[in-house]
Amino acid sequence: MEKYPLVRIKKKYYEQSYRNKLDNLGEIDKFLESPSLPKLNQEETENLTRPITTNDVEAVINKLPANTSLGPDKFTGEVYQTLKEELPPILLKLFQKTQKEGRLPSSFYEASIILIPKPDKDTKKKKNKNYRPIFLMNIHAKILKKILANQIKQYILKIIHHDQVGFIPGMKGWYSICKSINVINHMNKMKDKNHMIISIDTEKAFDKIQHPFLVKMLSNVGIEESYLNVIKVIYEKPTANTILNGQKLKAFPLRTETREGCPLSPLLFNIVLEVLATAIRQEEKIKGIQMGKDEVKLPLFADDMILYIENSKDSIKNLLDLINEFCKVAGYKIKIWKLMAFLYTNNKH
């Protein structure tokens, strides 16, 4: 199968996409010194690191979709629900051992990548960017990650600012729309209009995040001990097979990514992106829109970011410099061709 040129091109593309391109732990530490990030207190950290319980396992199994796309193990959620009396004690023993020893069986690292055509893209052109890679994991790995997601959800609103509405419990996408409408209405009432609205979209947002930055960031917000150890081991040596035309290609290692299709990934990605959002809010040289006592700079929906900036050369330059620094340490990359800016001014010159 891999002797065909198209197959080799696809395989090489995804191998390179998930390769760790950064070796800059010193720069990561330096960048994370600046933003003043929220941090879990001791009680919250202890609760987050408590041992996984039978109830945790059973709650996830009971909510598994009966029929989902098959991962490498070829099991569906229905199989686990059928065996919901027998499996929880086995899984519980395994998960608790992982919390204590920081080790996982190799099957937890396996995943298959299927390529889904993006809406409004011409798949006949066979361009890699016209497809979205979706990870299909083994069910037992998905159960563990869902348990971790349920645990961190308790405190996600403390870690993530309310500007972020994507994948956050209780938040809705239309909150950002309402915020933008309010900001635009406010600017319409201003006598001196000299502002810019910038739309930023991320290139392969979930796929580009560097694992060292993710681990450092989690530690900085107070996620420590057994919870962080499990995250570390999950991202220690993951592999994936790309499935093309029904054929499984040779597995390759993943050195970047928070897997799209993983229940934990959206929350981890939001925590990583919160570093950039916090840095923008706290940077006095980046001027936002003053609305009463509040200075509004941005709303976010996952990786989609809207920025309200006072249109001064200094603000724009400082914003771009800050994003560039974040890209260097986190693996974040913006789609330059999708970047949009709207100048809002009554200055005829």
C-alpha positions as MATLAB code, in Angstrom:
seq = 'MEKYPLVRIKKKYYEQSYRNKLDNLGEIDKFLESPSLPKLNQEETENLTRPITTNDVEAVINKLPANTSLGPDKFTGEVYQTLKEELPPILLKLFQKTQKEGRLPSSFYEASIILIPKPDKDTKKKKNKNYRPIFLMNIHAKILKKILANQIKQYILKIIHHDQVGFIPGMKGWYSICKSINVINHMNKMKDKNHMIISIDTEKAFDKIQHPFLVKMLSNVGIEESYLNVIKVIYEKPTANTILNGQKLKAFPLRTETREGCPLSPLLFNIVLEVLATAIRQEEKIKGIQMGKDEVKLPLFADDMILYIENSKDSIKNLLDLINEFCKVAGYKIKIWKLMAFLYTNNKH';
ca = [
       0.000    0.000    0.000;
       2.752    2.498    0.964;
       4.518    2.046   -2.360;
       1.989    4.348   -4.047;
       3.132    8.013   -4.303;
      -0.097    9.517   -2.902;
       0.020    7.222    0.115;
       3.660    8.072    0.829;
       2.895   11.793    0.574;
      -0.029   11.538    3.004;
       1.955    9.466    5.500;
       4.962   11.815    5.378;
       2.719   14.873    5.758;
       1.142   13.634    8.989;
       4.432   12.326   10.387;
       5.922   15.810    9.957;
       2.782   17.525   11.266;
       3.027   15.755   14.619;
       6.792   15.946   15.043;
       8.211   17.995   17.908;
      10.002   20.904   16.235;
      10.963   22.765   19.419;
      13.675   22.231   22.008;
      13.381   25.371   24.086;
      12.512   24.625   27.709;
      14.393   27.749   28.817;
      12.285   29.966   26.556;
       9.109   28.290   27.835;
      10.027   29.073   31.450;
      10.872   32.665   30.549;
       7.591   33.224   28.689;
       5.510   31.773   31.528;
       7.108   34.168   34.030;
       5.205   37.168   32.651;
       1.454   36.425   32.649;
      -0.099   36.360   36.123;
      -2.115   33.168   35.833;
      -4.875   31.950   38.189;
      -3.851   28.998   40.338;
      -5.723   26.232   42.121;
      -5.461   26.302   45.906;
      -4.215   23.372   47.974;
      -7.695   21.949   48.639;
      -8.589   22.050   44.938;
      -5.283   20.434   43.968;
      -5.794   17.645   46.512;
      -9.327   17.001   45.265;
      -8.098   16.892   41.675;
      -5.412   14.362   42.567;
      -7.655   12.030   44.571;
      -7.687    8.356   43.515;
     -10.064    7.462   40.692;
     -13.146    5.647   42.036;
     -15.505    2.947   40.792;
     -18.210    5.607   40.428;
     -15.924    7.618   38.104;
     -15.455    4.602   35.834;
     -19.100    3.517   35.855;
     -20.374    7.044   35.160;
     -18.289    7.256   31.977;
     -19.165    3.741   30.765;
     -22.895    4.414   31.241;
     -22.673    7.473   28.978;
     -20.577    5.916   26.211;
     -22.261    6.148   22.790;
     -23.350    2.631   21.828;
     -22.017    2.817   18.285;
     -18.977    4.913   17.471;
     -16.221    4.748   14.884;
     -13.884    1.920   15.812;
     -10.421    2.546   17.215;
      -7.540    0.073   16.919;
      -9.176   -2.271   19.484;
     -12.318   -2.590   17.293;
     -14.592   -2.309   20.358;
     -17.649   -0.070   20.607;
     -19.174    1.530   23.667;
     -21.924   -1.083   23.505;
     -19.412   -3.831   24.365;
     -18.334   -1.992   27.515;
     -21.931   -1.310   28.518;
     -22.811   -4.972   28.059;
     -19.925   -5.879   30.388;
     -20.455   -2.974   32.796;
     -20.524   -5.309   35.794;
     -17.256   -7.082   34.956;
     -15.092   -4.292   33.490;
     -15.138   -1.427   36.057;
     -13.100   -3.301   38.741;
     -10.469   -4.233   36.127;
     -10.253   -0.708   34.727;
     -10.232    0.829   38.212;
      -7.237   -1.269   39.246;
      -5.405   -0.268   36.071;
      -6.210    3.457   36.383;
      -5.221    3.629   40.052;
      -1.963    1.846   39.276;
      -1.296    4.434   36.578;
      -1.892    7.235   39.099;
       0.629    5.689   41.503;
       3.316    4.433   39.124;
       2.977    6.714   36.089;
       2.863    3.868   33.566;
       0.355    2.796   30.913;
       0.050   -0.292   28.706;
       1.085    0.295   25.095;
      -2.533   -0.021   23.912;
      -3.297    3.333   25.577;
      -0.948    5.088   23.167;
      -2.454    3.679   19.992;
      -4.788    5.608   17.726;
      -5.985    5.583   14.151;
      -6.229    8.778   12.112;
      -9.062    9.033    9.632;
      -9.286   11.963    7.237;
     -12.596   13.814    7.065;
     -13.164   16.236    4.146;
     -13.580   19.789    5.381;
     -16.819   21.559    4.436;
     -16.689   23.520    1.174;
     -13.304   22.033    0.235;
     -12.603   20.408   -3.118;
     -11.350   16.942   -2.150;
     -10.618   16.130   -5.786;
      -7.541   18.349   -5.520;
      -6.161   15.884   -2.924;
      -4.587   18.662   -0.863;
      -3.743   17.600    2.692;
      -5.177   20.841    4.093;
      -8.588   19.959    2.646;
      -8.958   17.184    5.226;
      -9.419   17.200    8.986;
      -7.577   14.440   10.888;
      -9.763   12.738   13.507;
      -8.211   10.422   16.093;
      -9.971    7.149   16.862;
      -8.741    5.816   20.196;
      -9.191    2.567   22.045;
     -12.242    2.687   24.310;
     -10.337    2.072   27.563;
      -8.049    5.029   26.755;
     -11.063    7.216   26.016;
     -12.625    6.239   29.366;
      -9.513    7.325   31.274;
      -9.360   10.646   29.423;
     -13.054   11.293   30.002;
     -12.555   10.717   33.732;
      -9.695   13.238   33.700;
     -11.884   15.682   31.752;
     -14.711   15.326   34.287;
     -12.273   16.025   37.119;
     -10.735   19.169   35.611;
     -14.156   20.540   34.583;
     -14.849   21.255   38.260;
     -12.164   23.952   38.239;
     -11.963   25.020   34.607;
     -13.889   28.247   35.259;
     -11.268   29.252   37.816;
      -8.417   28.633   35.369;
     -10.088   29.978   32.200;
     -11.331   33.578   31.897;
     -14.964   34.102   30.883;
     -13.725   35.532   27.553;
     -13.331   31.882   26.455;
     -16.663   30.200   25.648;
     -15.564   27.188   23.575;
     -15.912   23.780   25.288;
     -16.433   25.417   28.689;
     -19.328   24.090   30.832;
     -22.169   26.604   30.984;
     -20.756   28.807   28.221;
     -22.382   29.328   24.815;
     -20.936   30.447   21.485;
     -23.445   33.265   21.161;
     -21.930   34.947   24.242;
     -19.016   36.045   22.054;
     -21.394   37.294   19.366;
     -23.251   39.413   21.934;
     -19.964   40.798   23.240;
     -18.903   41.807   19.721;
     -22.260   43.484   19.075;
     -21.964   45.444   22.331;
     -18.422   46.544   21.486;
     -19.415   47.677   17.978;
     -22.445   49.574   19.341;
     -20.166   51.241   21.874;
     -17.707   52.267   19.147;
     -20.564   53.715   17.092;
     -21.318   56.098   19.938;
     -17.717   57.260   20.292;
     -16.792   60.623   18.833;
     -13.209   59.629   18.131;
     -13.268   56.339   16.283;
      -9.834   54.882   15.760;
      -9.941   51.180   16.474;
      -9.363   47.860   14.768;
     -11.190   44.535   15.012;
      -8.930   41.591   14.158;
     -10.051   38.010   13.543;
      -7.448   35.296   14.152;
      -7.827   31.634   13.242;
      -5.319   28.960   14.192;
      -3.679   26.499   11.831;
      -4.348   22.934   13.043;
      -4.841   24.238   16.567;
      -5.139   20.909   18.392;
      -2.309   19.347   16.379;
       0.420   21.918   16.964;
       0.601   22.213   20.754;
       4.000   21.177   22.089;
       3.843   18.673   24.948;
       6.585   20.314   27.094;
       4.677   23.615   27.039;
       1.427   21.834   27.945;
       3.006   20.149   30.978;
       4.693   23.380   32.164;
       1.456   25.313   31.806;
      -0.576   22.759   33.788;
       1.995   22.872   36.582;
       1.884   26.686   36.633;
      -1.867   26.738   37.329;
      -1.539   24.283   40.221;
      -2.247   20.984   38.474;
       0.288   18.718   40.132;
       1.034   15.284   41.554;
      -0.899   12.246   40.301;
      -3.157   14.184   37.897;
      -0.203   15.805   36.155;
       1.693   12.507   36.192;
      -1.146   10.801   34.315;
      -1.195   13.630   31.751;
       2.567   13.261   31.320;
       2.362    9.521   30.745;
      -0.564    9.897   28.306;
       1.550   12.206   26.140;
       4.829   10.358   26.725;
       4.916    8.147   23.622;
       1.635    8.207   21.676;
       1.540    6.715   18.193;
      -0.942    6.741   15.342;
      -1.728    4.932   12.127;
      -3.211    6.892    9.255;
      -6.076    5.039    7.575;
      -6.278    5.793    3.867;
      -8.851    4.164    1.596;
      -9.532    1.614    4.316;
      -5.864    0.621    4.606;
      -3.853    1.127    7.792;
      -0.406    2.646    7.193;
       2.663    2.124    9.360;
       2.444    3.731   12.813;
       4.484    6.842   13.623;
       5.157    8.730   16.898;
       3.248   11.859   17.909;
       5.346   14.573   19.523;
       2.806   17.389   19.290;
      -0.973   17.530   19.539;
      -3.945   17.475   21.849;
      -5.968   14.919   19.950;
      -9.071   16.062   18.093;
     -11.699   13.494   19.023;
     -10.329   13.089   22.564;
     -12.683   14.228   25.401;
      -9.777   15.812   27.291;
      -8.146   17.697   24.399;
     -10.451   20.757   24.178;
      -9.946   21.532   27.863;
      -6.165   21.125   27.678;
      -6.034   23.304   24.559;
      -8.077   26.030   26.266;
      -5.710   25.997   29.245;
      -2.725   26.398   26.908;
      -4.372   29.219   24.941;
      -5.301   30.973   28.180;
      -1.610   31.865   28.548;
      -1.767   33.962   25.376;
      -5.159   35.448   26.236;
      -3.961   36.423   29.727;
      -0.758   37.929   28.350;
      -2.801   40.067   25.922;
      -5.174   41.242   28.677;
      -2.317   42.150   31.016;
      -0.075   43.844   28.442;
      -0.581   47.572   28.976;
       1.076   48.374   25.648;
      -1.809   46.639   23.853;
      -4.762   49.012   24.135;
      -8.286   47.596   23.986;
     -11.726   49.244   23.956;
     -12.599   51.111   27.155;
     -16.214   50.384   28.157;
     -16.900   52.069   31.472;
     -14.412   50.701   34.004;
     -13.564   47.690   31.852;
     -11.050   47.464   29.042;
     -12.292   44.854   26.556;
      -9.701   43.214   24.339;
     -10.922   39.815   23.186;
     -13.494   37.025   23.160;
     -12.573   33.464   22.169;
     -14.359   30.371   20.942;
     -11.738   27.618   21.311;
      -9.007   28.610   18.819;
     -11.034   31.382   17.140;
     -10.067   34.758   18.569;
     -11.445   38.255   17.980;
      -9.337   41.207   19.138;
     -10.534   44.763   19.761;
      -7.495   47.001   19.536;
      -6.983   50.728   19.689;
      -5.531   51.420   16.273;
      -2.116   52.660   17.173;
       1.010   51.350   15.567;
       2.397   50.472   18.979;
      -0.625   48.361   19.977;
      -0.594   46.380   16.744;
       3.165   45.873   16.835;
       3.123   44.754   20.478;
       0.241   42.376   19.765;
       2.031   40.725   16.844;
       5.278   40.490   18.826;
       3.467   38.799   21.716;
       1.708   36.299   19.447;
       5.009   35.537   17.742;
       6.685   34.822   21.100;
       3.815   32.540   22.101;
       4.061   30.674   18.794;
       7.746   29.982   19.426;
       7.206   28.315   22.792;
       3.780   26.678   22.437;
       3.781   25.518   18.826;
       0.786   27.773   18.141;
       0.498   28.898   14.527;
      -1.979   31.310   12.980;
      -3.451   31.100    9.502;
      -2.030   34.234    7.913;
      -4.266   33.806    4.870;
      -7.370   33.831    7.113;
      -6.373   36.797    9.268;
      -8.922   39.593    8.846;
      -8.792   43.171   10.124;
     -11.524   45.803   10.094;
     -10.471   49.411   10.622;
     -13.064   51.445   12.487;
     -12.214   55.149   12.192;
     -13.565   58.582   11.368;
     -10.095   59.751   10.401;
     -10.270   60.636    6.707;
      -6.519   60.315    6.395;
];
